[in-house]
Every structure is written in structure tokens, then in C-alpha cells.
Amino acid sequence: MKYKDIVYNIKDKNFEKIYLLYGKEHYLIDNAIKLFRESLNESMIDFNLEIIDGKETTLDQLLSSIETLPFMDERKIVIVKDFELLTKSKKKNFSDKDEKTFASHLENIPDTTILVFAVYGEVDKRKSIVNTISKNGIAYNCEKISDMELFKWTKKKFEKNNTMIDNAQIMYFIESTGYKDKNNEYTLSDIDNEIRKISSFAGSDTKVTNEIIDRLSQKKIENDIFKLIDYIGDKNSQNAIKILNDMINEGESVLGIFAMINRQFKIVLQVKELLNKGLNNKAISDKLKLSLFIVNKSIKISRNFTESMIIDMLNYILESDYKIKKGLMRDTLAIEMLVSKYCQRRVS
């Protein structure tokens, strides 16, 4: 069964009793969960939709949720996220006996319950419970979508945003993201964010051109982030603020910039650790599944930032992210303070 068939069946309320949705393409998993939610009576949803943390739940809690009858609706939906019995992680709340007991219950799910397992990553296909789910329901790997599906999906997203863009530019945009590269970690969620950014920049009156795509492309933003970090490392606050303002003026959000800085410095920490273990650049690239370009840039960055400085910066970003989202600090002030603070800090 294809993903679109799962979507159509959910919309038609033609349900299986059990679903296992897993993989790296989180957008597809979350979209399916959204559709499951929309299939319920909105006024009774608090009674008939239960979302469970699969890392913390117990056998008794799960069975109680599954066996409970729906309230003023035809069915109830139980969604279990990152269930520990489906992954390679060590079991924390389930014994071997619990696992067998639960597996046997999966073969007798009440007709009024739809049980959905959502695993944001890989499952352990060697486990008997994965096979039990496959035999009694649907197990679907949410991996990267095909070229044609990606084109149709992207075109639909631009149309939804009332953005004028030709098919040739849609193809150019898709190529610029690198999504089709199997080693690229880019996801549909990332592409959706890029589409929103381009649509916001172009508005409803400007047709999207290759130049606009290049101006707002992820590669350009990554290069701008590298430049920003380099300027901070060189204590060049004037150029750091300039490139920061350019990014914001081109539609990049402060929280997005924080997220990219955060990601890059986490990579730098990993690279530092592997360098200390004696690995060369190519070996680090292979181990971390990163391009040699990013590894080389990370090594260059690591020379200007000590480990303690990086950790301090990551903590600052985490704290600022919280304050911004809670309305306790203006986003532009938070990131300007980051530049000022770390341009002035002594590197030892």
C-alpha cells in the first residue's frame, strides 16, 4: 500500500485496526496523525483521541486506553509515539512477559479502537511485535517521496500560498534543495519552510524566478551562517551584524537562524571529538554522513571556539529560544546580544 492510499482510506474512514508509521520523513507521519484527528467528531475529540508517550507508558496504561469505549462517536483513536518495544532502544517499562502479553492483545483490538504507532525514525524489524502489527494492520516506512510525488506536492504547496511560479522554477527549486540526494538529511518539513519563505518574499504579485530562489536558497543561508559564525569567531561584530540584518531582511526568522547556529555548533562538537580520536576529515565525513565541505568548515570554526565557549553559546540559544517564544524577549534583541557577547569574549 502506498502513502496516498493510506491517506485516502483515512479520509474515507475506511480504517485498519492498527497502523505503524515510521521513518525519517516526519512530515508524512504528522500529516497522517492530523488526518486521524480530523476523522473524529471535533466536539468529542478530548474523549476519543489519546496521544501516548511510548517511552513512558506501561502495559496496563496501554491496554486500558485500547479497551476503553469511544464516547458519542463510532471509534476512538489511540496514538502511541516512539513506542519502546518497536525500536532498538533498551526496554525500560516492559518485561519480556509484558511484550508477549501486549503482542497477543494486538490480534484482538476492539472494533471501536484504531491503534496508531508513530515512530520518528527506524523500527527494529527483527522484533516479533513489528511482524504482529504487519500481519494485523499496516506498517509503512515514511521515507523520501518519489520525484513525481515531490513535484506535485511542491506545486500544490505554492498554489496554496497563492504564489506565482512556473513548472520550470518548481523543478529548479527542488534541485536547489538537494532533497533527492539520498545522503541529504533535508525533509519535506524543510521544503515546506522554504516554500513559505519564498512565498512570503514574493507575495501574490511577483512571479518566483531562479534569482529569487537562489537569493533565499538553503545553500546560500548555510553559507551566510558560516560567514556569521566566522565573523563572531574573528570578533568582527560590525560584519556579523551586517550579515545578520541581511538574512533577516531576506525573510529568515531569528528562531530559524538560532536553529541553524545551534545545529552547526553541535556538528562542530562532534567533529572536535572525532578529531581528538585521530580520525581524518574523510573518515569524519563518512561517520557523520556530512559533506566534506561542512566537515572542513566545522574544523575551521573549531579553531576559533573552545568547547566551553560552544556549550555556553548553545545554552544561551536554548534560553533565548524559550524567552522569545514566551514573549519575554524581542527576537532581534536576543540575537544581537549573542553577536555582541561572543564577539567580545576572550577565546582561550
Backbone hydrogen bonds, N-H to C=O, Kabsch-Sander energy under -0.5 kcal/mol:
donor,donor_aa,acceptor,acceptor_aa,energy
6,I,2,K,-1.7
7,V,3,Y,-2.4
8,Y,4,K,-2.6
9,N,5,D,-2.4
10,I,6,I,-2.2
11,K,7,V,-2.4
12,D,8,Y,-2.0
13,K,10,I,-1.2
14,N,9,N,-3.3
15,F,13,K,-1.0
19,Y,115,L,-2.4
20,L,138,I,-2.8
21,L,117,F,-3.1
22,Y,20,L,-0.5
22,Y,140,Y,-2.2
23,G,119,V,-1.1
23,G,121,G,-1.9
25,E,142,C,-2.4
26,H,24,K,-2.0
28,L,25,E,-1.0
29,I,25,E,-1.2
30,D,26,H,-2.9
31,N,27,Y,-2.2
32,A,28,L,-2.0
33,I,29,I,-2.2
34,K,30,D,-2.2
35,L,31,N,-1.9
36,F,32,A,-2.4
37,R,33,I,-2.4
38,E,34,K,-2.2
39,S,35,L,-1.0
39,S,36,F,-0.7
40,L,37,R,-1.5
42,E,40,L,-0.6
44,M,41,N,-1.6
45,I,42,E,-1.1
47,F,44,M,-1.4
48,N,44,M,-1.3
49,L,45,I,-1.6
50,E,77,I,-2.5
52,I,50,E,-0.5
52,I,79,I,-3.5
54,G,52,I,-0.9
54,G,81,K,-2.6
56,E,53,D,-1.6
57,T,53,D,-1.6
62,L,58,T,-2.2
63,L,59,L,-2.7
64,S,60,D,-2.2
65,S,61,Q,-2.0
66,I,62,L,-2.5
67,E,63,L,-2.3
68,T,64,S,-1.4
72,M,70,P,-0.6
76,K,112,T,-2.7
77,I,48,N,-3.1
78,V,114,I,-2.8
79,I,50,E,-3.3
79,I,77,I,-0.6
80,V,78,V,-0.6
80,V,116,V,-3.3
81,K,52,I,-2.8
81,K,79,I,-0.6
82,D,118,A,-3.5
84,E,54,G,-1.8
86,L,83,F,-1.9
87,T,83,F,-0.5
87,T,84,E,-0.6
99,E,95,S,-2.2
100,K,96,D,-1.9
101,T,97,K,-2.4
102,F,98,D,-2.8
103,A,99,E,-2.3
104,S,100,K,-1.9
105,H,101,T,-1.5
106,L,102,F,-1.4
107,E,104,S,-0.9
108,N,105,H,-1.8
109,I,106,L,-0.6
113,T,110,P,-1.8
114,I,76,K,-2.5
115,L,17,K,-2.9
115,L,113,T,-0.6
116,V,78,V,-3.3
116,V,114,I,-0.6
117,F,19,Y,-3.2
118,A,80,V,-2.6
118,A,116,V,-0.5
119,V,21,L,-2.7
119,V,117,F,-0.5
120,Y,118,A,-0.6
121,G,119,V,-2.0
124,D,86,L,-3.0
125,K,123,V,-1.1
127,K,124,D,-1.8
130,V,127,K,-0.8
131,N,127,K,-1.3
132,T,128,S,-2.4
133,I,129,I,-2.0
134,S,130,V,-2.1
135,K,131,N,-2.1
136,N,132,T,-1.7
137,G,133,I,-1.4
138,I,18,I,-2.1
140,Y,20,L,-3.3
140,Y,138,I,-0.5
142,C,22,Y,-4.5
142,C,140,Y,-0.8
143,E,141,N,-1.7
150,L,146,S,-2.6
151,F,147,D,-2.2
152,K,148,M,-2.4
153,W,149,E,-2.6
154,T,150,L,-2.7
155,K,151,F,-2.7
156,K,152,K,-2.2
157,K,153,W,-1.9
158,F,154,T,-2.3
159,E,155,K,-2.3
160,K,156,K,-2.3
161,N,157,K,-1.3
162,N,159,E,-1.9
163,T,158,F,-2.3
164,M,206,T,-0.5
165,I,163,T,-0.7
170,I,166,D,-1.9
171,M,167,N,-2.4
172,Y,168,A,-2.0
173,F,169,Q,-2.7
174,I,170,I,-2.5
175,E,171,M,-2.4
176,S,172,Y,-2.0
177,T,173,F,-1.2
177,T,174,I,-0.6
178,G,174,I,-0.9
178,G,175,E,-0.6
179,Y,174,I,-0.7
181,D,178,G,-1.5
182,K,180,K,-0.5
184,N,181,D,-1.9
191,I,187,T,-2.1
192,D,188,L,-2.9
193,N,189,S,-2.0
194,E,190,D,-2.0
195,I,191,I,-2.6
196,R,192,D,-2.3
197,K,193,N,-2.0
198,I,194,E,-2.6
199,S,195,I,-2.8
200,S,196,R,-2.4
201,F,197,K,-2.2
202,A,198,I,-2.8
203,G,199,S,-2.4
206,T,202,A,-0.9
208,V,164,M,-3.1
213,I,209,T,-2.2
214,D,210,N,-2.8
215,R,211,E,-2.4
216,L,212,I,-1.7
217,S,213,I,-0.6
217,S,214,D,-0.8
221,I,217,S,-2.2
222,E,218,Q,-3.0
223,N,219,K,-2.3
224,D,220,K,-2.6
225,I,221,I,-2.5
226,F,222,E,-2.4
227,K,223,N,-2.4
228,L,224,D,-2.8
229,I,225,I,-2.7
230,D,226,F,-2.6
231,Y,227,K,-2.6
232,I,228,L,-2.2
233,G,229,I,-2.8
234,D,230,D,-2.1
235,K,232,I,-1.4
236,N,231,Y,-3.2
237,S,235,K,-1.1
240,A,236,N,-1.9
241,I,237,S,-2.5
242,K,238,Q,-1.8
243,I,239,N,-2.4
244,L,240,A,-1.8
245,N,241,I,-2.6
246,D,242,K,-2.1
247,M,243,I,-2.0
248,I,244,L,-2.1
249,N,245,N,-2.6
250,E,246,D,-1.4
251,G,248,I,-1.6
252,E,247,M,-2.3
257,I,253,S,-2.1
258,F,254,V,-2.8
259,A,255,L,-2.2
260,M,256,G,-2.0
261,I,257,I,-2.5
262,N,258,F,-2.8
263,R,259,A,-2.4
264,Q,260,M,-2.4
265,F,261,I,-2.4
266,K,262,N,-1.7
267,I,263,R,-1.9
268,V,264,Q,-2.2
269,L,265,F,-2.0
270,Q,266,K,-1.9
271,V,267,I,-2.8
272,K,268,V,-2.8
273,E,269,L,-2.1
274,L,270,Q,-2.1
275,L,271,V,-2.6
276,N,272,K,-2.2
277,K,273,E,-0.9
278,G,275,L,-1.7
279,L,274,L,-2.2
284,I,280,N,-2.4
285,S,281,N,-2.3
286,D,282,K,-2.3
287,K,283,A,-2.4
288,L,284,I,-2.6
289,K,285,S,-0.8
290,L,285,S,-1.8
295,V,291,S,-2.0
296,N,292,L,-2.7
297,K,293,F,-2.3
298,S,294,I,-2.4
299,I,295,V,-2.2
300,K,296,N,-1.9
301,I,297,K,-2.5
302,S,298,S,-2.3
303,R,299,I,-0.8
303,R,300,K,-0.8
304,N,301,I,-2.0
305,F,301,I,-0.6
310,I,306,T,-2.2
311,I,307,E,-2.4
312,D,308,S,-2.2
313,M,309,M,-2.3
314,L,310,I,-2.6
315,N,311,I,-2.2
316,Y,312,D,-2.0
317,I,313,M,-2.5
318,L,314,L,-2.2
319,E,315,N,-2.4
320,S,316,Y,-2.7
321,D,317,I,-2.7
322,Y,318,L,-1.7
323,K,319,E,-2.2
324,I,320,S,-2.8
325,K,321,D,-2.2
326,K,322,Y,-1.6
327,G,324,I,-1.3
328,L,323,K,-3.0
329,M,323,K,-1.0
334,A,330,R,-2.1
335,I,331,D,-1.9
336,E,332,T,-2.0
337,M,333,L,-2.3
338,L,334,A,-1.4
339,V,335,I,-2.0
340,S,336,E,-2.5
341,K,337,M,-3.0
342,Y,338,L,-2.4
343,C,339,V,-1.7
344,Q,340,S,-1.3
345,R,341,K,-0.7
348,S,346,R,-0.6
